[in-house]
């Protein structure tokens, strides 16, 4: 998705490296300036010059906050500072942990990434939330860990420990294996250089057990290799040393994976699901979403021995693996009492031409550890009379005390706070998610890089354009047979008929002005947020349980090729489960998406775009019109048709338009063009990179492949536009000839 063609150019001519770096810096400044102008333009469109100035200043703050790697260098004294924005910047793949300091509850948010369609920004800020006051502060200190995402963070006593992660920007891709400690008292970061650390990785699982930090799995990606891990590493937080653990090679253990769900229950840890890329016999790669679960017995660590694995739920078919969240990637998980809670995720199904249909979820599911069974955990509905529905009785036909007395004291806690409700079916299928149609209907508008409001084209299946009657075509054929024309003209008309695409019914696009997510302001026609009763579907959010409250922040939602980085903040009382509470509604309706948007893109309707096409650019000139009306008009028309045909042939030959991999289809958007031909362009990028000797990750190769496809797309856009003009002109000429024939017929009949 993320491309930067300059990397390939740097590899081709190393002698021009300095020039390229200057160009990159200049391009970055231009993009920042363009985005400022875009937001300012949008504000002015709303009819408020003061608002325009405010938006301009706010964007400066955002840009400064996002690119803040050096803002805290040479800090003499670590301090807490107010945020430059109202709320932490939108991010995904960050970490959110809770700590108690001076009898106050604090949350600490570190790192993450934000992608706007052009640039992937990695964050290095550490933010602290006073839970009681709901007040955010930024920790300003130096030194500090480099920017990263997909790392891990745990809290132990009065310190935070951050391990691993990745740096993925337009110019850099790097996995970390460093370990950093943050002291909550002094507000200072310290890098721990302990011996025998795990190899560099991201997407791993990390959790605290007693005085040990346990690290499992993850992945490492480079140009020529991608590794997924199933190894186990333990860091002793008292001695601040990595433990040397040796396990039998014959012992069972999970398959390598990243992004798995983790729960801690006493002396045992539960590992569920995860994601892996596998190489096939044909050297291609395919993805695997794991559905199995394993238990890690941690007790041996106290004797300085390696923990032992036990398969808990196999991947074979059955109730335990057929119910949600199995089959999903990008989920987030937390432990609450004797339950593993999992939120959201996405289920992908690959179609032809590597096109992926994705369904995003916003449901909460729980794993009953005792019965090894998944069940949905919904917000409770109140029965008539204001009483809550009773929970499902236990298997022995009895109810626990709390279930029998719903009106007991709310402060009393029980391990059965979250049980199945009586209306949950044993064989409940996957909860309804948001597919691409639902996503586009709800996230129907956004701001592009030029400050225009862009709308999704929503098809109305009930309204159809009637197809052209076949009877009319038959009449035209009969007329052609009746008239005797020159052989050359007949052959040309036959060729034109072959070139014409068959006409079929097409859907009318309906206009949407509101949804469950946003609404258009009736005066300014700009998107505004709608109050919601539950979070949006998403992947990779930050999830945290503190007491009986579960908190949800951020994540990613994809609407086709458009990626929305969320920054909303929600809370759910797990003991009551009466409602989701929105602590911050987020700014996704104001976010600027700078990804590829074109006027001929059938997926979007853009406002504020000027139509620069004019009669002077294409079509016949006044001189040509006079020629068409001259006494030798018939001969001139024939010459004109021959000229059009010759120009079309020349354009096809010159630009090799017969190559389907290198030529967009009519009205095909850039995203669809790359999706259809991604294998070809990614291969071209790999060839270029191999000639330079550089090492790029698979993600970077995909970016370069997209960049090559975009370069070809942009190169052919004026050519294809010209071909369209020529085709329309030929079609108009044909219609004119048919009209002349009808006139001749009538004159003959008279």
C-alpha positions in Angstrom: 0.0 0.0 0.0 2.8 2.4 0.8 5.1 3.4 -2.0 8.2 5.4 -2.4 9.8 5.2 -5.9 12.8 7.2 -4.9 14.4 4.2 -3.2 14.7 2.5 -6.6 16.2 5.6 -8.2 18.8 5.8 -5.4 19.8 2.2 -6.2 20.2 2.8 -9.9 22.6 5.7 -9.6 24.5 5.7 -6.3 26.5 8.7 -7.5 23.4 10.8 -7.3 22.5 9.7 -3.8 23.0 13.2 -2.3 20.8 14.8 -5.1 18.1 12.2 -4.4 18.2 12.9 -0.7 17.8 16.6 -1.4 14.8 15.8 -3.7 13.3 13.7 -1.0 13.6 16.4 1.5 12.2 19.0 -0.9 9.3 16.6 -1.8 8.5 16.1 1.9 8.4 19.9 2.4 6.2 20.3 -0.6 3.8 17.6 0.6 3.6 19.2 4.0 2.9 22.6 2.4 0.3 21.1 0.1 -1.5 19.5 3.0 -1.5 22.8 4.9 -3.0 24.5 1.9 -5.6 21.7 1.5 -6.8 22.0 5.0 -6.9 25.7 4.8 -8.9 25.5 1.6 -11.4 23.2 3.2 -11.8 25.6 6.1 -12.4 28.5 3.7 -15.0 26.4 1.8 -16.9 26.2 5.1 -17.2 30.0 4.9 -15.2 31.0 7.9 -11.9 32.8 7.5 -11.3 32.6 11.3 -11.8 28.8 11.1 -9.3 28.7 8.2 -6.6 30.4 10.3 -7.4 28.0 13.2 -7.2 24.9 10.9 -3.9 26.2 9.5 -2.4 26.6 13.0 -3.8 23.3 14.2 -2.3 21.5 11.2 1.1 23.1 12.0 0.8 21.5 15.5 -0.2 18.1 14.1 2.7 18.1 11.6 5.1 19.2 14.3 3.8 16.5 16.7 4.0 13.8 14.1 7.5 14.6 13.1 8.9 15.1 16.6 11.9 12.8 16.7 14.2 15.7 17.6 12.0 17.9 19.6 13.2 16.6 23.0 16.9 16.3 22.3 19.2 17.7 24.8 16.5 18.0 27.5 18.2 18.9 30.7 15.3 18.0 33.0 12.5 15.5 32.2 9.1 17.1 32.5 5.4 16.6 31.8 3.9 18.9 29.2 0.4 19.6 27.9 -0.4 18.0 24.5 -0.2 20.2 21.4 -3.5 18.6 20.3 -6.7 17.9 22.3 -6.1 14.2 22.3 -3.3 11.8 21.4 -2.7 11.7 17.6 -4.3 8.9 15.7 -2.2 5.7 15.7 -2.2 2.0 15.4 0.1 -0.8 16.7 0.9 1.2 19.8 0.9 0.0 23.4 -1.3 1.1 26.3 -0.5 -0.1 29.8 -1.8 0.9 33.3 0.3 1.8 36.4 -0.4 3.0 39.9 1.9 5.9 41.0 1.4 7.8 44.2 -2.0 6.1 44.7 -3.2 7.5 41.3 -4.2 5.5 38.3 -2.3 6.3 35.1 -2.3 4.9 31.6 0.9 5.2 29.5 0.6 5.2 25.7 3.8 4.7 23.6 4.7 4.6 19.9 2.5 3.6 17.0 2.1 4.5 13.4 -0.1 6.7 11.2 -0.5 6.3 7.4 -2.1 9.0 5.2 -1.9 7.3 1.9 1.6 8.7 1.0 3.6 8.8 4.2 3.9 6.3 7.1 4.8 8.2 10.2 6.3 6.4 13.2 5.8 7.9 16.7 8.2 8.0 19.6 6.1 9.9 22.1 5.2 8.7 25.6 1.9 10.0 26.9 0.4 9.7 30.3 -3.3 9.8 31.1 -4.6 10.6 34.6 -7.6 8.2 34.6 -9.6 10.1 37.2 -9.2 13.5 35.6 -9.1 12.2 32.0 -6.2 14.5 31.4 -3.3 13.7 29.0 0.3 14.8 29.4 3.4 14.3 27.3 6.6 13.0 28.8 9.5 15.2 27.5 12.8 13.6 28.2 16.1 12.6 26.6 17.4 10.1 25.5 14.4 7.9 24.5 13.7 4.9 22.3 13.6 5.5 18.5 10.1 5.7 16.9 8.5 2.3 16.5 5.3 0.3 16.2 4.3 -3.4 16.8 6.5 -3.5 19.9 5.7 -4.7 23.3 5.4 -2.9 26.7 4.8 -4.2 30.2 4.6 -2.5 33.6 6.6 -3.8 36.6 6.6 -2.0 39.9 7.5 1.6 39.1 8.9 1.0 35.6 7.8 0.3 32.0 9.8 -2.1 29.8 9.6 -1.7 26.0 11.1 -4.4 23.7 11.5 -4.8 19.9 9.1 -3.4 17.3 9.7 -2.0 13.8 10.4 1.2 12.0 8.7 1.3 8.6 8.8 4.6 6.7 9.3 5.6 3.1 13.1 5.5 3.5 13.7 3.0 6.3 12.6 -0.4 7.3 14.1 -1.9 10.5 13.3 -4.4 13.2 14.5 -3.7 16.7 15.9 -6.0 19.4 16.6 -3.3 22.0 15.1 -3.2 25.5 14.3 0.1 27.2 13.3 0.9 30.8 11.3 3.9 31.8 11.3 5.0 35.4 8.0 6.4 36.5 9.5 8.5 39.3 12.4 10.1 37.4 10.7 10.2 34.0 13.9 8.9 32.5 14.5 6.2 29.8 17.4 3.8 30.1 18.5 1.3 27.5 19.3 -2.1 29.0 22.2 -3.8 27.2 21.8 -7.3 28.6 23.5 -10.3 27.0 21.8 -12.8 24.7 18.7 -10.8 23.8 16.1 -12.3 21.4 16.7 -11.6 17.7 15.1 -8.5 16.1 11.4 -8.8 15.7 8.0 -7.2 15.8 4.4 -8.4 16.3 5.5 -10.6 19.2 3.6 -11.3 22.4 4.9 -10.1 25.7 3.5 -10.5 29.2 4.4 -10.2 32.9 4.5 -13.2 35.3 5.7 -12.6 38.8 9.2 -10.9 38.2 9.6 -12.2 34.6 8.9 -10.7 31.2 8.0 -13.5 28.8 8.4 -12.9 25.0 6.9 -15.3 22.4 6.9 -15.4 18.6 6.9 -12.4 16.3 8.4 -12.0 12.8 11.4 -10.5 11.0 11.1 -9.3 7.4 13.8 -8.4 4.9 14.1 -8.3 1.1 15.2 -11.9 0.7 13.6 -13.5 3.8 10.7 -13.4 6.1 10.9 -15.3 9.4 8.1 -16.1 11.8 9.2 -17.2 15.3 7.9 -19.7 17.8 10.8 -19.3 20.3 10.4 -18.3 23.9 12.6 -15.8 25.8 12.4 -14.7 29.4 13.8 -11.6 31.0 14.4 -11.5 34.7 13.3 -8.1 35.9 15.1 -8.4 39.2 18.6 -9.2 37.8 17.8 -7.4 34.4 19.3 -10.3 32.5 17.9 -12.6 29.7 17.7 -16.1 31.1 19.5 -19.0 29.3 16.7 -21.6 28.8 17.2 -24.9 27.1 14.2 -27.0 26.0 14.2 -30.4 24.3 14.0 -30.2 20.5 11.5 -33.1 20.7 9.0 -31.2 22.9 5.8 -29.9 21.4 5.4 -26.2 20.8 3.2 -23.9 18.7 3.8 -23.2 15.1 5.7 -19.9 14.4 3.3 -16.9 14.4 2.9 -13.2 15.1 0.0 -11.1 16.4 -1.5 -13.8 18.6 -3.9 -13.4 21.5 -2.5 -13.9 25.0 -4.1 -14.5 28.4 -2.6 -15.1 31.8 -4.3 -17.4 34.3 -2.4 -18.1 37.5 0.8 -20.0 36.6 -0.3 -20.6 33.0 -0.4 -18.5 29.9 -2.8 -19.1 27.1 -1.6 -18.4 23.5 -4.4 -18.4 20.9 -4.5 -17.7 17.1 -2.0 -15.6 15.3 -0.8 -15.0 11.7 1.9 -16.5 9.5 3.1 -16.2 5.9 4.0 -19.6 4.4 6.0 -20.3 1.3 4.4 -22.8 -1.2 6.0 -25.3 -3.5 5.8 -22.7 -6.3 7.8 -20.2 -4.3 4.8 -18.0 -3.8 3.5 -17.0 -0.3 0.2 -17.6 1.3 -1.2 -16.5 4.6 -2.4 -18.6 7.5 -4.6 -17.4 10.3 -4.2 -19.9 13.2 -7.2 -21.2 15.2 -5.4 -23.4 17.7 -4.6 -22.6 21.4 -1.7 -23.6 23.6 -1.0 -23.4 27.3 2.4 -22.4 28.6 3.2 -23.8 32.1 5.3 -21.1 33.7 6.0 -22.7 37.1 9.4 -24.2 36.0 10.8 -20.7 35.8 11.1 -20.5 39.5 13.6 -23.4 39.3 15.4 -21.7 36.5 14.0 -24.2 34.0 12.3 -23.6 30.7 8.5 -23.4 30.7 6.6 -26.3 29.0 4.0 -26.2 26.3 0.7 -28.1 26.1 -1.7 -28.2 23.2 -5.0 -26.9 24.5 -7.2 -26.6 21.5 -6.2 -28.2 18.1 -6.8 -26.7 14.7 -9.1 -29.5 13.8 -12.7 -28.7 13.1 -15.0 -28.4 16.0 -17.0 -26.0 18.1 -14.0 -24.6 19.8 -12.4 -23.4 16.5 -15.5 -22.7 14.3 -16.8 -19.9 16.4 -15.5 -16.3 16.4 -12.9 -14.9 16.8 -11.3 -17.8 15.0 -10.3 -17.1 11.4 -9.7 -13.4 12.1 -6.5 -11.5 12.0 -5.7 -8.2 13.7 -7.6 -8.9 16.9 -6.7 -7.5 20.3 -7.0 -9.4 23.6 -7.0 -8.9 27.4 -7.5 -11.1 30.5 -10.4 -10.5 32.8 -10.7 -12.9 35.7 -11.0 -16.4 34.2 -11.8 -15.2 30.7 -9.8 -14.3 27.6 -11.5 -11.3 25.9 -11.0 -10.7 22.2 -12.1 -7.6 20.3 -12.6 -6.9 16.6 -10.4 -8.2 13.8 -10.8 -8.8 10.1 -11.6 -11.9 8.0 -10.0 -11.9 4.6 -10.9 -13.9 1.6 -8.6 -13.7 -1.5 -10.4 -13.6 -4.8 -9.1 -13.5 -8.4 -6.2 -11.3 -9.3 -5.1 -11.2 -5.7 -8.1 -9.1 -4.8 -9.0 -9.5 -1.1 -12.6 -9.2 0.3 -12.4 -8.1 3.9 -15.0 -8.1 6.6 -14.2 -6.0 9.7 -15.7 -6.7 13.2 -16.4 -4.7 16.3 -17.7 -7.5 18.5 -16.4 -8.7 21.8 -16.0 -12.4 22.4 -14.9 -14.4 25.5 -13.2 -17.7 25.9 -14.4 -19.8 28.9 -11.1 -21.3 30.0 -12.8 -24.0 32.1 -15.1 -25.3 29.3 -12.8 -24.3 26.4 -15.6 -22.5 24.7 -16.0 -19.2 22.9 -19.2 -17.1 23.3 -20.2 -13.5 22.3 -20.1 -10.9 25.0 -22.7 -8.3 24.2 -24.0 -5.2 25.9 -26.9 -6.4 28.1 -30.5 -5.7 27.0 -33.0 -4.8 29.7 -36.1 -6.8 29.7 -39.6 -5.1 30.1 -39.9 -3.6 33.5 -36.2 -2.5 33.7 -34.8 -5.8 34.8 -31.8 -7.3 33.1 -32.0 -10.6 31.3 -30.9 -13.5 33.4 -27.8 -15.3 32.3 -27.7 -18.8 31.0 -27.7 -21.4 33.8 -24.8 -23.7 34.3 -24.7 -27.2 32.9 -25.9 -28.8 36.1 -29.2 -26.8 35.8 -28.4 -24.3 38.6 -27.5 -20.7 38.6 -24.8 -19.2 40.7 -25.7 -16.8 43.5 -25.1 -13.7 41.4 -27.3 -14.9 38.6 -30.0 -15.8 41.0 -29.9 -12.4 42.6 -29.4 -9.8 39.8 -30.3 -7.0 42.2 -27.5 -7.8 44.6 -24.8 -5.3 45.5 -23.0 -4.0 42.4 -19.7 -3.8 44.3 -19.5 -7.5 44.9 -17.2 -9.2 42.4 -17.5 -12.8 41.1 -15.7 -14.9 38.6 -19.0 -15.4 36.8 -19.4 -11.7 36.0 -19.4 -12.6 32.3 -21.4 -15.6 31.4 -23.4 -16.6 28.4 -26.9 -15.1 28.3 -29.9 -17.2 27.9 -30.5 -16.1 24.3 -27.1 -17.2 23.1 -27.3 -20.3 20.9 -24.8 -23.1 21.2 -24.0 -23.1 17.5 -24.0 -19.3 17.1 -22.3 -18.3 13.9 -19.9 -15.5 13.3 -21.3 -12.1 14.2 -22.3 -9.8 11.4 -19.3 -7.7 10.3 -18.9 -4.8 8.0 -18.1 -5.7 4.4 -16.9 -3.3 1.8 -20.4 -2.1 0.9 -21.3 -1.4 4.5 -18.0 0.3 5.0 -18.4 2.6 2.0 -22.0 3.4 2.9 -21.0 4.4 6.4 -17.6 6.0 5.7 -19.0 7.7 2.6 -16.9 11.0 2.6 -13.4 12.1 3.3 -11.0 14.9 2.6 -8.4 14.3 -0.1 -4.9 15.8 -0.4 -6.2 18.9 -2.3 -8.8 19.8 0.4 -11.7 18.5 -1.7 -14.5 16.5 -0.1 -14.6 13.1 -1.9 -17.6 10.9 -1.8 -17.9 7.1 -2.2 -20.1 6.1 -5.2 -22.8 4.0 -3.6 -24.8 1.9 -6.0 -28.6 1.7 -5.7 -29.5 -1.8 -6.7 -33.2 -0.9 -7.1 -32.6 1.8 -9.7 -31.3 0.7 -13.1 -30.7 2.3 -16.4 -32.7 0.6 -19.1 -30.6 -1.0 -21.7 -30.8 0.1 -25.3 -33.5 -1.8 -27.2 -32.1 -4.5 -29.4 -34.9 -3.6 -31.9 -33.1 -0.3 -32.7 -29.9 -2.1 -33.4 -31.7 -4.5 -35.8 -33.2 -1.6 -37.7 -29.7 -0.1 -38.1 -28.4 -3.3 -39.5 -31.2 -3.5 -42.0 -30.6 0.0 -43.1 -26.9 -0.8 -43.6 -27.9 -3.7 -45.8 -30.3 -1.6 -47.9 -27.7 1.1 -48.7 -24.9 0.3 -51.1 -21.7 1.9 -49.9 -18.1 1.7 -50.8 -16.4 -1.6 -49.6 -13.9 0.3 -47.6 -16.6 2.0 -45.6 -18.5 -1.2 -44.9 -15.3 -2.9 -43.6 -14.6 0.1 -41.4 -18.1 0.0 -39.9 -17.7 -3.7 -39.1 -14.5 -3.0 -37.3 -16.1 -0.2 -35.4 -18.9 -2.5 -34.3 -16.4 -5.0 -33.0 -14.6 -2.4 -31.0 -17.8 -1.1 -29.3 -18.4 -2.6 -25.9 -21.7 -4.4 -25.4 -24.3 -2.2 -23.7 -25.8 -3.5 -20.5 -27.8 -2.3 -17.6 -25.8 -0.2 -15.2 -26.6 0.8 -11.6 -27.5 4.4 -10.7 -25.5 5.8 -7.9 -27.5 7.1 -4.9 -26.4 10.0 -2.8 -25.9 9.4 0.9 -26.0 12.4 3.3 -25.8 10.6 6.6 -24.9 7.2 8.2 -24.2 5.7 11.6 -20.7 7.3 11.5 -21.0 10.7 9.9 -23.4 13.2 8.5 -23.0 16.0 5.9 -23.5 19.5 7.2 -26.4 20.8 5.2 -24.8 24.2 4.8 -21.1 23.4 4.2 -21.6 19.8 2.9 -18.6 18.7 5.0 -18.6 15.5 7.1 -19.3 15.7 10.8 -19.2 13.0 13.4 -22.4 11.2 14.6 -22.7 10.1 18.2 -22.3 6.3 18.3 -23.3 3.7 20.9 -20.5 1.3 20.2 -17.0 1.4 18.6 -16.4 1.1 14.9 -15.0 -2.2 13.5 -11.2 -2.2 13.5 -7.9 -4.1 13.6 -4.9 -3.7 15.9 -6.4 -1.3 18.6 -4.9 -0.8 22.0 -6.9 -2.8 24.6 -6.6 -2.6 28.4 -8.4 -3.8 31.4 -8.1 -1.8 34.6 -10.2 -3.1 37.5 -13.6 -3.9 36.1 -13.2 -1.4 33.2 -12.0 -2.3 29.7 -10.6 0.5 27.6 -10.3 0.6 23.8 -8.2 3.1 21.8 -7.3 3.6 18.1 -6.7 1.0 15.5 -7.1 0.8 11.7 -10.2 0.5 9.5 -9.9 -0.1 5.8 -12.4 1.1 3.3 -11.2 -0.6 0.1 -7.7 0.8 -0.4 -8.3 3.8 1.9 -6.9 3.3 5.3 -8.4 5.1 8.3 -6.3 5.4 11.5 -8.7 5.7 14.4 -8.2 7.8 17.5 -11.4 7.3 19.4 -11.4 6.2 23.0 -14.0 3.9 24.6 -14.7 2.3 28.0 -16.9 -0.7 29.0 -17.8 -1.7 32.5 -17.3 -5.5 32.3 -19.3 -6.1 35.5 -22.4 -4.3 34.3 -22.0 -4.3 30.5 -24.9 -1.8 30.2 -23.3 0.4 27.5 -20.1 1.5 25.8 -19.0 4.9 27.0 -17.3 7.1 24.5 -14.5 9.1 26.1 -13.3 10.7 22.9 -15.2 10.5 19.6 -12.1 10.7 17.4 -11.3 12.8 14.3 -11.6 10.2 11.5 -14.2 12.3 9.7 -11.6 15.2 9.5 -8.6 13.1 8.5 -6.9 13.8 5.2 -6.3 10.8 2.9 -3.6 11.6 0.3 -3.7 8.3 -1.4 -4.3 8.0 -5.2 -7.6 9.6 -6.2 -8.3 10.2 -9.9 -11.1 12.0 -11.7 -11.8 8.8 -13.7 -11.9 6.6 -10.6 -15.3 4.9 -10.6 -15.2 4.5 -6.8 -15.3 8.2 -5.9 -17.1 11.4 -6.6 -14.9 14.4 -5.9 -15.9 18.1 -5.3 -13.9 21.2 -6.0 -12.1 19.7 -9.0 -11.8 22.0 -12.1 -12.6 20.5 -15.4 -9.6 21.6 -17.5 -10.7 19.8 -20.6 -11.8 22.1 -23.4 -12.7 21.9 -27.1 -9.3 23.4 -27.9 -7.6 20.3 -26.5 -9.4 17.5 -28.3 -12.1 17.1 -31.0 -12.5 18.9 -34.3 -11.5 22.5 -34.7 -13.4 25.2 -36.6 -11.2 24.6 -39.6 -12.1 20.9 -39.5 -15.8 21.7 -39.2 -15.6 23.9 -42.3 -13.8 21.1 -44.1 -16.6 18.7 -43.1 -19.2 21.1 -44.6 -17.2 21.7 -47.8 -18.3 20.3 -51.2 -15.7 17.6 -50.8 -17.2 16.9 -47.4 -17.7 13.2 -48.1 -14.0 12.7 -49.1 -12.9 14.8 -46.1 -14.9 12.7 -43.7 -13.4 9.6 -45.1 -9.9 11.0 -44.8 -10.7 12.1 -41.2 -11.9 8.6 -40.3 -8.7 7.1 -41.8 -6.7 9.7 -39.8 -8.4 8.7 -36.6 -7.8 5.0 -37.2 -4.2 5.6 -38.0 -3.6 7.7 -34.9 -5.2 5.0 -32.7 -3.0 2.4 -34.2 0.1 4.6 -33.7 -0.7 5.2 -30.0 -1.3 1.5 -29.5 2.0 0.5 -31.0 4.0 3.3 -29.5 2.9 2.6 -25.9 2.5 -1.2 -26.1 -1.1 -1.0 -25.1 -1.7 -4.6 -25.9 0.2 -5.7 -22.8 -2.6 -6.2 -20.2 -0.1 -6.1 -17.3 1.1 -2.6 -18.3 -2.1 -1.1 -19.5 -5.1 0.0 -17.4 -8.5 -1.0 -18.6 -11.0 1.7 -19.6 -12.1 3.6 -16.5 -10.0 1.5 -14.3 -8.7 3.3 -11.1 -5.1 3.1 -10.0 -5.9 0.9 -7.1 -7.8 -1.6 -9.2 -5.0 -1.5 -11.9 -2.4 -2.4 -9.3 -4.6 -5.0 -7.7 -5.1 -6.7 -11.0 -1.4 -6.6 -12.0 0.4 -6.5 -8.6 2.2 -9.8 -9.3 3.8 -8.3 -12.4 4.8 -5.0 -10.8 6.1 -6.5 -7.7 8.3 -8.8 -9.8 9.6 -5.7 -11.7 10.5 -4.0 -8.5 12.3 -7.1 -7.2 14.4 -7.2 -10.4 15.4 -3.6 -10.1 16.3 -4.0 -6.4 18.3 -7.2 -7.1 20.4 -5.3 -9.6 21.3 -2.6 -7.0 22.3 -5.0 -4.3 20.0 -3.3 -1.8 17.9 -5.3 0.7 14.2 -4.4 1.0 11.4 -6.0 3.0 8.4 -7.5 1.2 6.4 -4.6 2.4 8.9 -2.2 0.8 8.9 -4.3 -2.4 5.1 -3.9 -2.6 5.5 -0.2 -2.2 8.0 -0.1 -5.0 5.7 -2.3 -7.2 2.9 0.1 -6.5 5.1 3.0 -7.4 6.1 1.5 -10.7 2.4 0.8 -11.5 1.5 4.4 -10.6 4.3 5.7 -12.8 3.0 3.7 -15.7 -0.6 4.7 -14.9 0.3 8.4 -14.8 2.3 8.0 -18.1 -0.6 6.5 -19.9 -3.4 8.7 -18.5 -3.1 11.4 -21.2 -2.7 8.7 -23.8 -5.8 6.8 -22.7 -7.7 10.1 -22.5 -6.7 10.9 -26.1 -7.8 7.4 -27.1 -11.1 8.0 -25.5 -11.5 11.2 -27.4 -10.7 9.5 -30.6 -13.1 6.7 -29.9 -15.9 9.1 -29.1 -15.1 11.1 -32.3 -15.3 7.9 -34.4 -18.5 6.9 -32.7 -20.0 10.4 -33.4 -18.9 10.1 -37.0 -20.7 6.7 -37.3 -23.9 8.2 -35.8 -23.7 11.0 -38.3 -23.4 8.6 -41.2 -26.3 6.7 -40.0 -28.4 9.9 -39.7 -27.4 10.8 -43.3 -28.5 7.4 -44.5 -31.9 7.8 -42.9 -32.3 11.2 -44.5 -31.4 9.7 -47.9 -33.9 7.0 -47.4 -36.7 9.5 -46.7 -35.8 11.6 -49.7 -35.9 8.6 -52.0 -39.3 7.5 -50.6 -40.6 11.0 -51.3 
